[in-house]
Amino acid sequence: MNLTALREKVKNTLDYSPDLQGFNDQVDGLLNDAYLSLWSLKRWTFSQKLKQFKFLPDILPTRDTTTGTAVNASVTKGSRQVTFSTTMDRLTPDDWEGAIFDLDNYEYIISKVVSGSEILLDQVFIGTTDVDSEAWVIKKRYYSLPNDTLELLSLAHRDNPSNVGSGALPPYGKLRAILPRRDEELNLRTDYKAAYAEAFVWTPPQFIAPGETLSLESGSLANNEGFSNNTSLEVCWAFIKDGQIGALSEPKTIKFTSVQTPPTSYSLTIKFLSWDNQEIIADTFQTKDTQPTQWEGYKKIIFWNENFDRSTGLRLGLPAWKTFNNSGMSATRNVPNYLFPILVVDTLSTVTITKFTCIDNGNSRYIEIDGQHLRIRPYPRVDAFDVTVTRLASDANYSKVDQNFIRIGEMRYVYKPPLLAEATDTPQMPYEFHQLLVYKALEEIYLKLGNMAMSDTYRRRIDKDVKTLEKRYTDHIDSDVVRGQFGIGGGNGYAPYDSTSLRRLN
């Protein structure tokens, strides 16, 4: 059943079917609560994903060079800025912001990756000034799990996608999970590295601040590539820091219209604001900065609501937020970043959308993660690779291939599904569970109405059906039980019963 069918089932059971958007939204909200409640009740086989886990070997002066000459770092005592002699393809914000820069036996956190040849540290450099250092290293010690991770079930070195590990002995295989307290008791070396990890340690999660509010403005375009006249759009945004996304801002709606002769089409300008109407923007780096500025490294990502009637400007149900694509605002399809989501750098407080194609309905949907991201520390830190990718410059037909050093593991985890928002959204669970969503929603509705008897009736139904379904849809370890032989008489291989084996107390 899709969301519409589930909602109608609830209404039919209640014998109350008002055609009111507010009531429908409330029922949809209860169905989503029931959806997530049942989803997280057990480690269901259908709630798990297999995904590749990218390990990031250290960035080294002699490893990440494409010229054969070691990459040197220019550092100044008292400055947070580090510049490199050449651009390194692997030094990207999503992978390396929040990572560690090590020089002169001291570690610094990378606050911002400005480019492939420049980074900003979280504190001033306290070592010796050197404009040509080759003793530096950039380490990836802590890894964030995918945004939709609820629980990590397994992380392993397997023989895919690189087949070099086929048939190898440990440390190939599954990584053991170690709790922080046990890690502290064992005093495992934090900076120990090896070719493969044998375990991982749970690390405190990272929280990304939520977005606040925004303002929307339209502009005239001389072409027809923008937004049409008398249409509307609902927009919100969120922060991205260290490659991780935060909670959504307040949404706002704009109508593209003109009282005079309308232009061919409209552009959309989004301004990122705080609740006291100040622009959210990071100051540019100053040489005497001793710490990161307030919003340094906080990029913004923007979303539009697909579950929205753009002709009337009204929602069709709960919002379904999707990313804007085409970060280069290209008018042609054949450009490398056409499908990339639009990210706004931390030093800008506005972005202007000039292409209607930026709101493609196939773009990815926001998962309600509310800014908290699980993290782990592989032990030892992985510093080896299976595949070396050499750099290939772009040409008239194909995009650039970056230099890379690849070692990939396999992770299995319980994921968080997207909420049911659009009329045809269907729960990502077997059909047998759909009725349980209705029962769970009815349990909450009757509880709100004060009808405890009916609420308890549906709770018992859920408990009964869950016990049946968990036999089919939860993990079971196969076992082969063999009974030991015991004598019951003669023949057929059984030993005869020995009456003298009995003893009586005198």
Secondary structure, 3 states (H helix, E strand, C coil): CCHHHHHHHHHHHHCCCCCCHHHHHHHHHHHHHHHHHHHCCCCEHHHEEEEEEEECCCECCCCCCCCCCCCCEEECCCCCEEEECCCCCCCCHHHHCCCEEEECCEEEEEEEEEECCEEEECCCCCCCCEEEECCCEEECCCEECCCCEEEEEEEEECCCCCHHHCCCCCCCEECEEECHHHHHHHCCCCCCEECCCCEEEEEEEEECCCCCEEEEEEEEECCCCCECCCEEEEEEEEEEECCEECCCCCCEEEEECCCCCCCCEEEEEEEEECCCCCECCCCCCCCCCCCCCCCCCCEEEEEEECCEECCCCEECCCCCEEECECCCCCCCCCCCCCCCECEECCCCCEEEECCHHHHCCCCCECCCCCCEEEEEEEECEECCCCEEECCECCCCCCCCECCEEEEEEEEEEEECCCCCCCCCCCCCCCHHHHHHHHHHHHHHHHHHHCCHHHHHHHHHHHHHHHHHHHHHHECCCCCCCCCCCCCCCCCCCCCCCCHHHCCCCC
